[in-house]
């Protein structure tokens, strides 16, 4: 099967959101790297800057108004290998955790909201803070704000889940998230002030998103609704209208029954299992029960 066919297959699946996010980032990176090399060899390097300007977000508001789509495209744009490598590794590790527990759609919603939160804080900092106003017009690219949102979101949801880190051993992800945020704060006084501030915006969104979800409010629902509408336009799907008539209420089906509130003895058994074998030993049903209990 050709590479193009593999890509089409990856995007045709509805339960493949994490791989699709990874793939979009990789495809944009590959296109930009190839374009940069070609334009350099043909003596047209200045054209690459024009191309990149269509994707990066500028801290200059008039420029942003001319390129409003960059509020989102910047979060899928990389031009340095190690930049995209570390972002995608973290997106994969922590995204797998969120995807397993919250599902594909909420993973996408948090990624987009994290990118937007990072962009907003980036813009506010350059336009309101005296220390950064002399650098007004500085652009930003990279998925770091969105990935930080996913890291902090996973740590907020499952703070005691452990990752095994080379040369260190098992570490709870709440400490990994704390280190990520601390590094971002420490880097604000450096050369990439705006980028580090954007990370903080993503971290705040990751925390708020999961806390609101535990309270029964899905902040990503409007994002997903817009995505579904755009997808419907691109695929030419007819919009269906549902009319409600006075009819006997049907018994809830398999996909309609709400998840019952777990009993305390069930939660105690699940917590005992975590203490014995770790969170990863839980079944999907046990994870859902634990999440439901956290909303009480």
ChimeraX attribute file (.defattr): number of C-alpha atoms within 10 A of each C-alpha:
attribute: neighborCount
match mode: 1-to-1
recipient: residues
	/A:1	5
	/A:2	7
	/A:3	8
	/A:4	9
	/A:5	9
	/A:6	11
	/A:7	14
	/A:8	11
	/A:9	11
	/A:10	16
	/A:11	16
	/A:12	11
	/A:13	10
	/A:14	10
	/A:15	14
	/A:16	16
	/A:17	20
	/A:18	20
	/A:19	16
	/A:20	18
	/A:21	19
	/A:22	17
	/A:23	17
	/A:24	15
	/A:25	21
	/A:26	18
	/A:27	14
	/A:28	16
	/A:29	19
	/A:30	14
	/A:31	11
	/A:32	18
	/A:33	16
	/A:34	11
	/A:35	16
	/A:36	21
	/A:37	13
	/A:38	14
	/A:39	14
	/A:40	14
	/A:41	10
	/A:42	9
	/A:43	9
	/A:44	13
	/A:45	15
	/A:46	11
	/A:47	14
	/A:48	17
	/A:49	11
	/A:50	10
	/A:51	13
	/A:52	18
	/A:53	18
	/A:54	16
	/A:55	24
	/A:56	25
	/A:57	29
	/A:58	27
	/A:59	24
	/A:60	17
	/A:61	17
	/A:62	11
	/A:63	13
	/A:64	17
	/A:65	11
	/A:66	10
	/A:67	16
	/A:68	16
	/A:69	14
	/A:70	22
	/A:71	20
	/A:72	19
	/A:73	19
	/A:74	24
	/A:75	27
	/A:76	25
	/A:77	24
	/A:78	26
	/A:79	17
	/A:80	11
	/A:81	10
	/A:82	10
	/A:83	14
	/A:84	21
	/A:85	13
	/A:86	14
	/A:87	20
	/A:88	21
	/A:89	13
	/A:90	17
	/A:91	25
	/A:92	19
	/A:93	13
	/A:94	22
	/A:95	27
	/A:96	18
	/A:97	21
	/A:98	23
	/A:99	20
	/A:100	13
	/A:101	19
	/A:102	18
	/A:103	17
	/A:104	18
	/A:105	19
	/A:106	23
	/A:107	24
	/A:108	23
	/A:109	20
	/A:110	26
	/A:111	28
	/A:112	24
	/A:113	25
	/A:114	32
	/A:115	30
	/A:116	22
	/A:117	25
	/A:118	32
	/A:119	31
	/A:120	17
	/A:121	19
	/A:122	27
	/A:123	24
	/A:124	15
	/A:125	20
	/A:126	24
	/A:127	19
	/A:128	10
	/A:129	10
	/A:130	10
	/A:131	12
	/A:132	15
	/A:133	15
	/A:134	11
	/A:135	14
	/A:136	15
	/A:137	19
	/A:138	19
	/A:139	19
	/A:140	23
	/A:141	24
	/A:142	23
	/A:143	29
	/A:144	27
	/A:145	34
	/A:146	31
	/A:147	30
	/A:148	32
	/A:149	34
	/A:150	34
	/A:151	29
	/A:152	29
	/A:153	30
	/A:154	26
	/A:155	26
	/A:156	19
	/A:157	23
	/A:158	18
	/A:159	16
	/A:160	16
	/A:161	18
	/A:162	19
	/A:163	14
	/A:164	11
	/A:165	9
	/A:166	7
	/A:167	6
	/A:168	7
	/A:169	9
	/A:170	12
	/A:171	14
	/A:172	15
	/A:173	22
	/A:174	21
	/A:175	14
	/A:176	17
	/A:177	22
	/A:178	15
	/A:179	12
	/A:180	17
	/A:181	22
	/A:182	12
	/A:183	13
	/A:184	21
	/A:185	16
	/A:186	11
	/A:187	16
	/A:188	16
	/A:189	12
	/A:190	10
	/A:191	9
	/A:192	13
	/A:193	20
	/A:194	27
	/A:195	23
	/A:196	24
	/A:197	26
	/A:198	29
	/A:199	30
	/A:200	27
	/A:201	25
	/A:202	36
	/A:203	29
	/A:204	20
	/A:205	28
	/A:206	29
	/A:207	19
	/A:208	17
	/A:209	27
	/A:210	25
	/A:211	18
	/A:212	13
	/A:213	16
	/A:214	17
	/A:215	12
	/A:216	12
	/A:217	12
	/A:218	16
	/A:219	18
	/A:220	19
	/A:221	13
	/A:222	11
	/A:223	16
	/A:224	16
	/A:225	11
	/A:226	11
	/A:227	14
	/A:228	12
	/A:229	13
	/A:230	12
	/A:231	12
	/A:232	13
	/A:233	12
	/A:234	9
	/A:235	9
	/A:236	9
	/A:237	10
	/A:238	8
	/A:239	9
	/A:240	6
	/A:241	6
	/A:242	6
	/A:243	5
	/A:244	6
	/A:245	6
	/A:246	5
	/A:247	6
	/A:248	6
	/A:249	6
	/A:250	6
	/A:251	8
	/A:252	9
	/A:253	8
	/A:254	7
	/A:255	6
	/A:256	8
	/A:257	9
	/A:258	9
	/A:259	10
	/A:260	9
	/A:261	12
	/A:262	15
	/A:263	10
	/A:264	10
	/A:265	9
	/A:266	14
	/A:267	16
	/A:268	12
	/A:269	12
	/A:270	20
	/A:271	17
	/A:272	12
	/A:273	15
	/A:274	16
	/A:275	10
	/A:276	10
	/A:277	11
	/A:278	14
	/A:279	18
	/A:280	13
	/A:281	13
	/A:282	16
	/A:283	11
	/A:284	12
	/A:285	11
	/A:286	18
	/A:287	18
	/A:288	17
	/A:289	19
	/A:290	19
	/A:291	17
	/A:292	17
	/A:293	17
	/A:294	12
	/A:295	13
	/A:296	9
